[in-house]
Amino acid sequence: MSLHSKGFIMKRILIATALVAASAGAAMADNLAGYYGNTVVQTAPDGKVTKSKVNADKTYTAVQPDGTKTSGTWAWKDASEACFTQTSPAPAAGQGPACYKIEPKKAGDKWETKTPDGKATIKIELVAG
């Protein structure tokens, strides 16, 4: 088989494609997999609760403490950081995506994070359903 024959070139393309697909899967574990189908419950320092759902189709929905429903899309910034972009209702002018480091979780897990100013704690729980 010649190095320039159609069969040899196609074989090289298929091997390269398989290697890229395999390496992408190995390099990019889905840290959000445990969130799909479950509800993220965030309790702010003042006791107000936001409930969100993150979907495998790279969308999300949320119910804010005042009952307002928001939704949008998300995308991986890198292997452990996801960025969420609100699309409905339309975000305020200049409001960009909110990006967060994501650690793998499963329903029943509870953890805490700091408010953006670092002065208070937000409690988070991943609830089944």
PyMOL commands that set and color helices and strands:
alter all, ss='L'
color gray80, all
select helices_A, chain A and resi 6-27+33-35
alter helices_A, ss='H'
color red, helices_A
select strands_A, chain A and resi 39-43+49-54+59-63+69-76+81-88+98-101+110-114+121-127
alter strands_A, ss='S'
color yellow, strands_A
deselect
rebuild
show_as cartoon
